[in-house]
Amino acid sequence: MLKTGKKTGRSRDLSRKAEAYLEKLCGVRPNRRTGSPGNREAARFFARTIGRWGWRLDTTPFTCLDHRAGKAALACGGRRFNVLISPYSNGFDVTAELVAVSTVKGLERCRCMGKILLMRGALCKEQLMPKNFVFYNPDRHKRIYALLDEKRPAVIIGATGRNPALAGGLYPHPLIEDGDFDIPSVFCTDVDGGEIAMLAGQVFTAKCAARRIPATAWNVLARKNPGAAEKIVVCAHIDAKETTPGAVDNASGATVLLLLGELLEGYAGRLGVEILAVNGEDNYTAGGEMDYLRRYGGELKSVVAGINIDGAGFREGSTAYSFYECPAPLRKTATERFRGRPGLAEGRPWPQGDHMLFVLNGRPAIAFTSGGLPGLMSEITHTAGDVPGVVDCRKLVEVAKAIRDLVAGLAGGSESSPPAGRRGGTSRGGRTAASSPTRASGS
């Protein structure tokens, strides 16, 4: 009974910590978009916190863009229409004829150089992947960008509907979200797009002040036993869209990493362990992923399991885990270690996450998310409603403990707490840049 009580008390303590981590990560201002002041504050907080448990830290910065914009305005005669400026768009002040198109063929035929181009219908059925996005970039999207570069409209209006798979619950969502694309753009609902299209051929005025701001961001990479021949990588993205506090997407995943960092404070297994807070999964450049691949891609061959947490902890339903290219022994060990945790259940694979970093490089991966992912995507993610109140922190504790058990099963050795009298603190010998955010934070 005493042993059970100790375990229950530890779980409650971890749940309280999880609540505090969530509140902190969701409370930074203005938000956690990559490169923003809030994003840097969140990364500093993560590094300070996990550094207390003896992890070697790498917080080397990479360059990115931040963005500032005012309200966008669109008018024709005495009528005004609700439009929002696209993330990372240049500013504009244009008075010109409006041209409307709804298909790729229509875009091929239209003459819109120097005009305001409304894109709607089938042309806007999904958000365009950024021009230089390397992980997924359909030929159709490349063709649309090539045509826009050729046609050179003065401003683009994208009238979009709902697309939970790519845009979450955000409606309308940007058609274009790309700092590498220089034609200014705004977006509106498909309903408003229909109203605007009825005025095609008339003169509109469109304006918005905006600027792109050179900035820096960084992943937080925490390592134990970094000299090992093989390693386990556990990751979650710490950034979020600027439209949301990003509790389930993905402060909850970053919180699991912090809980795991404490649970593995005394880790002494044969494998290396990396805890990676990725900065940029919701950014048009995937900057954190690309930075990790540039600097650590050569080590991917040593990864025995890449574990990703994204969208976990939603208060409704169970936590789902899924396997990707996992050999039978890994799958067997994971299944055995997860068995007996009532909140976990095997779910369907999903490709929209950082576990694909490992899969695309031929390494096995496991992903954790919420079992009700489709509903979560359609109603909450990327919206202002993704707040800490939608997260059950007990589920985050369960995921952290399940991953700890899997690490123990794969690595052997001890993952227990450190010897008595040991005090947490930032470790020595980590690869931290001179402009380290952990030092810049003043902690």
N, C-alpha and C positions, 0 to 999 in steps of 0.2 A: 504493500500500500504506500509506503514511504517513497519507494522508487517511482511509482506512478505519479504521486503528488509532485515530485521534483520535475518530472517530465512535463506535467501540466503547467507548473509554474514557469518553466522555461519557455513553453509555447506562448503563454500569455505575455511574457516579457517581450518575446520576439514580435508578437502581434502589435504590441504598443509601439515598438520601434518601427515596425512597418508603417503604421499609421503616421508617425512623425516624418518618416522619409517621404511618404506620398505627399503629405501636406507641403513639405519643403519644396519638392520637385515641381509640384503643380502651382506653387505660389510665387515663383520667380517672375520678374517683370522685365519686358512686356510679355514674354512667352519663351518657349524653348526652341524656336526655329534656329537652325544651325548658324552660328556666327553672331547671334544677337547677344546683348548684355545678359539677358536671362539665361540663355544657353550656356554662356561661360560661367555664370554663377552656379548653375546646376552641376557642371563638370567639376568645378572646384570643390563643391560640397561632396560630390561622390568620391573624389580623390582624397580629401581630408578624412572622410569617414572610413573608407576601406584601408587607408594607410595605417590606421590604429592597430590593425591586426597582423602586422608583420609582412605585408605583401610588398614586393618590389614593384615600383610604379614607373611606367613610361607615359608621360603626358606631353609628348612632342607635338607642337602645333602644326597645323596645315592651313593654307590660305583658302578663303572662301569669300562669298559675297553676302552682305546684309542688305536690307532694302528698306527705304522709307517712302511712304506715299500718303498723299492727302485723299480727299474724296473725289471720285470720278463723277463727271457730269456729261450727260448726253441729251441734246435737245433738238427739236425740229419745229420751227415756227413757235407756237406757244406751248407745245407739248414737251414734257420732260420724262425721261425714262430712267429707271433704276438700273445702274450698272456698277460693277465693282472692278477695280483695277487688278490685273493679273499679278500674282507674285513675281517680283524681279523685273516687271515691265519698266521700260523707260517712260518718262513723262511725255505729254503731248498737249498741243493746243491747235486744233485743226477745224477748219470749216470747209466742207467738201460734200460732193454728191455721195449718196449711199448706194452701194451695190449689194445685192443679196444672192447667196448661192447656198445650195443644200446638198450637193453631191461633188465627188471628185471631178467628174466630167464637166459639171457646171463651173468648177473652179478653173479647169483647163481652158474653157472657152471665154471666161469673163475678162473684161478690160477694167482693171481697178487700180492702175498705177496712180498714186497720189489721192485716191479716194478712200472713203470709209467702207470697209468690207464687213458685211454681216455674214457669218457662217452659222448654219443651223441644220436641223434635220439629221439625215444620215451622216453628214459630214462631221457632226459633233456627237456621235453616239458613244464615244469614249474619249477620255482625256488623252491628248497627244503625249507620247513619251518625249522627254527632252532630246534635243538633236544629238547630243553626245553621250547619251545614256548607254552603257555598254552591256547591261545585263538583259535587257529586253527592249527591242526596238523594231517593230514590225515594218515591213516594206511599205505598207500603206501610209504609215505615219511619215516615213522618210519622203515619200512622194508628195504628201501634202506640204511639208516644209520646203521641199525643192520648188514647188509651184508658188508658194508664198514669197520665197526669195526672188523668184523670177518676176512675179507680178508686181511686187513692191507697193501694196496699199499703204496709205498713211497711218491708218489705225485699223485694228481687227476687233470685231465684236464676236465673241463665241457664245451662242445661245445653247445652254446645256440642260439636260434633264437629270435623272438620277442614275448613278452608276456605282452601287455600293462596293463592287469588287475592286475598283480602282480609286474611287473618291470617298469611300466611307459614306457617312450619313449627310455629308455636306451638299446642300442644294440651294442655289446652283453651285457648281464647282468650276474652277478655271479650266478652260479648254487648253490653255498654254500656261506652263509654269516652268520658265526656262531662262536663266540669266545669260545663256549663250545665243539667244535669239533676240535681235535688236529692233524688230518692228513692234511698236507699242500695241498693247492689247488690253481689252476689258472683257468681262463676261456678265451674262444675265440669265434669267430663267428661260426655258424654252417657250413659256407662255408669253413673256415680254418680247422674246424674239419674233414671235408671230405677229405681234402688234407693230414692231419696228419694220418688219418685212413689207407690210402693207404700204409703207411710205417710201419704198425703194424708188430711186430716181430723184428724190427731193434732196435739198441741201440740209445737212445736219451740222451741228457744232458739238465737238467732243473735246474735253480738256481734263487734265489732271497733272498736278505737280508730283514728281517722283524722282528718286535717285538711287543708284546702286552704290553701295559703300564697301570698299575693300575691308575685309575683316579676317580674323583667325578663329579657329575652333580646334578642338583636339579630342581624340579618343582618350579614355582612361584604361590602360592595360595594366592589370595587376597580376603578378606572377609568383608562383612558388615552385621551387626545384627547377629553375629555368634551364639548367644544364642537362636535363634528362633527354634520353634519345627519343622518347615518345611523350605525347602530351594530350590532355583533354582541354578543350576550349569551351567555356560557357559564356554566352554573349546575350546582350539585349541592347536595343537602341535607346539612347537617352534623350534624343531630340524629339520634337513634336511639330506638327503644323502650327502656323501662327494663329489659326482659327480656333484653337482649343487649348484647355489646360493639360490635356493629354494624360489622364489618369490611367485608363486601361491601355492607351496607346501613347507612350509605353512607360510611364513612370512606374507602373506595377512591375514590369520586367526589370527595370533598374533596381527597384526595391528588392526583388528576389536576389539579385546579384549581391547587394549589400548584406542581406541576411546570410547568404552562402559564404560571403567573405568572413563573417564572424564564426559561422559553424566550422569552417576549415582553418581557423586560426592556428591550430596546432598540427596541421597536416604534415605527415612524414612518409607519404607513399612513394613508390618507385617511379611513378609518372610525374611529369610536369603538369601543373594546372594553371591555366590562364582564365582570369575573369575579365571580360572585355565589354566596357560600356561604349558602344559604337555611336558615333556622332554623325548622323546624316542619312539614316534610312528613309526619312521623310523629306529629304532635300533633293533638288533636281540633279545635283552632281553625284549623289551617294558618296560624299567626300570622305567620310570616315571609313567606309568599306574600301574605297580606292586607296586611301592612305595605308590601311592595314595590309592590303595586298602588296603595295609597293615595298613596304619595309619588312613584312613578315611572310610574304607569299612563298618564299623559298623554304619556309618551315612547315608548310601545309602537309607535306608528305609524311611528317611525323605525327599528325593528328589522328588519334585512334577514335575520337568521337567529338563532333562539334555539336553543342547543345545550345539552342536558341529559345529565349522566352519572349513572346510578343503577344499582347492581348490577353494575358492571363489574369485571373482574379475577379472576373465579372461576378457580381453577386448572385446571378441566376445560373443554374446548371452546374455541371461538373467541370473539372479541368481536363482537357484532352491532350494526350501526347501522341506523336506520330513518328514513324520511322522512315528514313531515306537512305537507301543503298547500304543498309546495315548488315554485316555478316551475321550468320546465325548465332555465334557465341555472344556477340554484343547484344543482339536482340534478346537472347535468353537471359543474360545477366540483368538487363534493364527491366524486363518483365518481372523477374523474380524480385528485384529491389522495389519495384513500384507496387507489387501485390501487397494487399493489406492496408493500403491507404485508400479509404473509401471515397475520397473526393477525386481520385484519378481514374480515368478510363481511356482506353485507346480510341483515337478518333481518326478521321480521314486526313490524308496528306493535303497540305496547302502550300503553294509555291511562293507566295508573296511575303518573303521574310529573309532575314540574314542567314538562316541555315543553308540557303542556296549558295552562299559563299563557299561552303565546304562541298556540297553536292556537285556543283559545277567544276570543282577541282578534283573530283574523284574520291572525296573523303566521306565517310558515313556521318549521318547527322540525325539528331532527335530534336523535335520542336514541341514546345508547350504553348498552348493557347487556351482560350475559353471554349467549352463545348458548344455554346450557342453563338459561334463566330458569325454565321450569316446574319442573324438578327442584330448582333452587336455592330457589325459593319454598316448595316442599312440605317440604323437609328442613332448611334452614339459616336463612333469614331470620327475624328476630324471636326467635331462640332463642339459648341460651347457647353454641351451637356456631359462631356466626358470629364467628370469631376470626381474627387476622391470618394464621394458618397456612393458611387456605383461599384466600388471595389470592396470585396470581403477579404480583409487582410489575413484571416485564418487560412485562406486558400493559398496565399503567397508563402506563408510559413510552411505549408504542406509541400509546395513545389520545391522550396529551398531544401527541405529535409530529404525529399526524394532524390534530388540531384546529389546531395551529400552522400546518401547511401549508395548511389550508382558510382560515384567517384571512389568510394571505399571498395566497392565490389570489383572495380576495374584495376585500381592501383595498389590495393593491399596497404599495409602499414596502418598508421594511426591518423584519424582526423579529429581526435579529441581536443579539448581545451588545452592551453599551454600550462606549464608547471605553475604551482602556486607562487605568487609574488611577481609573476610576469605582468608588465604593464604594457598596454597598447601604445603604439607610437609609429611614426613614419619610419620605414625601413631604410637602411643604408645600402648603397651599391646599386640602386635602381637606375634605369636609363631615363633620366629626366632632363629635359632641355633647360638651357640657361633661363629661358623665359617661362619656366614651369608654372602652371596655374596653381600648383599646391603652395609654392612659395609666394606667388603673387597675391594669394588670398590672405596672407598675413596670419595664417594659423600657426 
